[in-house]
Amino acid sequence: MRSSAPGVDAPAGAPHDATAPGTPNGVAGAAPSGSPRGDAAGAAPTHVIVVATLGAPQRRWLRGRRGREAAPEPSPAPVATGRVTIVDAQPSDAATAEQWLAAADATAAEQGLRDLARLVRAHRVASADHGVPLPQLSQALVVRVGYGDGEEVAYGRWSAARELPPVAAGERERARRRSIALRPQERLAALLGGRSRALACEELTLRARHDLDDGHLREAALQLRTALTAAVAELAAGPEAPALAERVEELRTLSDEVGALADDALGGVLPPAAAETLERILRRLEAALRARTVAEDA
């Protein structure tokens, strides 16, 4: 993915480019001419997002009912690579662009990811296709920031650019959470072997975390209310319930707080401190689920 940067000349700014495999079907080509950041109707466009598929022949549907015969040792199938270029809608001069490029860091990549995620979410809703995956920086083969004139950045090129480290700050935080998830390989083996049981609240919690990390606070509030309700019921009914009694009670006390935020989300407006409140409650839910894994192994 390319991070957005100020551009030189009209009509676009510097590209924020991310190259990643598997760009969602149906989003290829020019993205909306302008996608306003935020949800205000009639807001002036802040970015142009250009999506292209590179480097692999077009995949075609198999013809006939039987398909075609497969070789005993088939060669690896070519994989399409998607390039997403996120361009500032407002032009700037060369000196400003150079200063921006020198200072650009992982924050620029994370902002570009949020812009792209907003486009993909809109595509999912418009196409009613839940199978379109939401983007992650960890999926990018390379992330570059740069600047160029309008014609250059429209085609994923630049006058000057540099690559960013492959793992941004937000990804490091997610990696940290995964590292404390209590021996995920052992848990996976236990789940597949029937020695552990996946709870519905675990999947719901992951969805809430995804929404919150991507800045979709209304969705996060609604998802977290559902996850918390499921967790209270499931943790209290499981064989580990005696060891989790205090944690279940803590989650119950948080239910009213997250419920109020979810009601605000339905109304369309969340209080200023909503992100911090959701993060605090979600962390307590995640801690309870880790404690359940420990109790399950005991």
N, C-alpha and C positions, 0 to 999 in steps of 0.2 A: 504494500500500500504506500502511496506517497503522501507525505504529510503536506497539509496545505500551507502555503507560504505566500507572502505578498508577491505579486508578479510585476513584470516590467511591461510597459505599454498596455494598450487596451486590447481585448477587454478582460484579460485574465491575469491572475497573479501566479506565483510560483506553484509548481505542482507538489503534491504530497503523494508519492507513488508507492504502492505496495504491489508486489508481484506475488501471486499465490495460486496454488492449484485449485481447480474446482470452483471457478466463479459461478454463482448460482445461475441456472438456466433461466432465460427470460429477462435477465438484467443486462445482457450483452448489448453493446452499442452505446450510443450517447445517452447518458442518464438525463433526468429532467434538466432543462436549461438552467434552472436555478432552484436550489433547495434551501429555503430559509431555515436557519438554525433557530429552534424553538417552534412553538405551535401557533403563534399568532397569525390569524388570517390576514392576508394582504401584506405581510412583512416583506421588506425588500430582500431579494436573494443575496446570500452571503457567499455561496460557493457554487461552482459547477463541478459535477462529478462525471467523469468519462470512464466507461467500462469497456474493455476490449479483451478478446480472446486471442492468445498468441501461440505459435509454435507447434501446433498439432493439427493433423487433418480433421475435418469435420466428422463427427461421429454420426453414423447413419443407422437407422433402425434395420434390424434383420428382416429380410423379406421371406415370406412363406411361413408355414407353421413349424417346420422342422429346423429352420435356421440353416447353418452350414456346418460341415464337418470340422472338428478341431484337430490340430496337429498334436502328435504325442508330446512334443516339447515345444510349445508355442513361444514365440518371442514376446517380450513384454509389450502390452498394448500401449500406444502413445497416450500421454496424459495431457489434456488441455491446460494451459496456464493462463490465468486471468490477470490483467493489469488494471488497477484502479488508480486514476489520477484525480486528485481533489484539488481544485484550483480556486483561489480567492476571486470573487467576482469583481472586486474593486482593484484597479491598477495602482501601482506605486512607482516611484523612480528607482533607478538602479542602486543608488546609495542606500536607500531604505531596504531594498531586497538583500543587498550584501550584508547589512547589519543583521537582518532577520536570519539569514542562513548561518552566520557565524554563531548566533545564540541559540539556534534551534536544538532541541533535545527531545527526550522521550515524551515530554508533554505534548509536543506537536504531533507525534505519532498517535498518541491516545486521543487527541481531539479529532484527528482525521478518522480514526476508527469510529468515534461516536457519530460523525457525519455519515460515514458509510453505513453504519448499523441502522441509522434512521431511514436511509434509502431502502435498505433490504427489508426492514420491517414494513415499510409502506408497500413494497412489492409483494410481500407475503399476504398482506391484507387485501390488496387489490386483486391478486390472483387466487385468493382463498386457498393457498398452498402452504400447509404447515411444514412440508418437507424441505423448504428452502432453508439452508442452515444460516445462522447468524454468524457474522465474521468475528474472528479473533486475531490479535496480532501474532499469536503463536503459529498461525497458519501461513503467515507470509514467508515467502522464500527470501525476500529482500525488502527492506524499507528504506526509501530515499527521501530526502528533502532537497528542494532546489528552487530555482527561479528561471524564468524565461519570458519571451514575448508571447502574445496570445496564440499565434499560430503554432509555436513550438509546444507549449504546454497542452494544447488541445489534442496533440498526437503523442503525448507521453514523453516529449523530449524537453530539454532545458538548456540554458546557457551555462549554468553552473549548478552543481549538486554534490551531495555527499551521502554516504550510507550511514544509517543509524544502527546501533547495536541491535541484535535480533530480538532481545527480550527487554521490553520497556518496564518502567517502574510498576505499572499496574499488573503486568504479567508476573513480575517477581513476587508481588504480594500474593497472587493466586498460587504461584509455585510454593510459597511459604505455607499457605493454608493446606495445600496438598501434602506437603512434607510432614505436617503434624496430624495427618488423617489416620494415624495409627496403623502402620504397616499395610498400605493399600493392596499389595500383592497377596499378602496372607488373607486379607478380607475377601479379595476376589476369589481365591481358591475355596474359601469357606462358603461363599455364596453359590459358586458353581457346584460344590460338593454337597450342598444341602445342610451344612452345619451352621449356616447363618441365614437369616431371612431379611431381605430388603424391605424396608418400610415405605409406605406411600409418602410419608412426610419427608423422607430423605430426598426423593426426586423433586418434591415441591420446594424444598429448601434450596436445592441447586438452582431451580428456576428463579427463585427470589434473589439469590446471590447474583445470577447473571443479569437480571434486570437492574439491580441496585448498582453493580459495578459499571454498567453501561449508562447510568444516569437516567433510567426510565423509572422515576420515583412513583408515579401513580401505579404502574404495573407492579412494581416491587411491593408497594403497600398492600395491594389486593392479593398478590401471591403469598406474601408473608402471613397475612391473616389466615389463609387457608392452610398453609404449612404449619402454623402454630396450633391451630385447632386439631389438625390431624396428629401432630406430635403429642399433644396432651392425651388424646384418646389412645394412641398406639403405645406410647411409653408406659402409661398407667395400666394397660392390659397385658403387657408382655411378661415373660418370666423374669426379666431383669427389674421389674417394678419396685421391689423392696429396696434395691440399691440406688434407684433413681428417684425416690420419693421427694427429696428436697428439690431436685432439679425440676420435676414435674410441677411441683407447687410454685416454683419461681416462674415457669412458663405460664401457669394459670394467671399469676398476678400481672404478667405482661400482656395478656390477651386484650384487656380493655384498652390499653394504650395503643396497641397496633390496630385494634378495631376502630378506634376513633380516627386514626390516620387513613384507614381504608375507606371509611365513610367520607372523609374529606376528599379522597381520591375520586370517589364516585361523583362528588360535586364539582370536580375539575380543578380545585385549588388546594394545594398543600401548604401548611405553615412553613415559615422560613427555615426552621430547624429540623425539617422532616428527614433530610438525608442522614443527619447525625443520629436521630432517634431510631430510624430503621436499621442503621448499621449496628447500633448498640444491641437492639433486640435480636437481630439476626445472628450476631456473634454468640449471644447466650443460647440461642437455639442450636447453633452449630456445636457449641461446647457440650450441650446435653446429648447430642447424637454421638459425639466422640466418647462420652462417658458410657453411653449404652453399648458401644463396641467393646470397651474395656470390660464392662460387666458381663457381656456375652462370652468373652474369652476366659473369664474367671472360673 
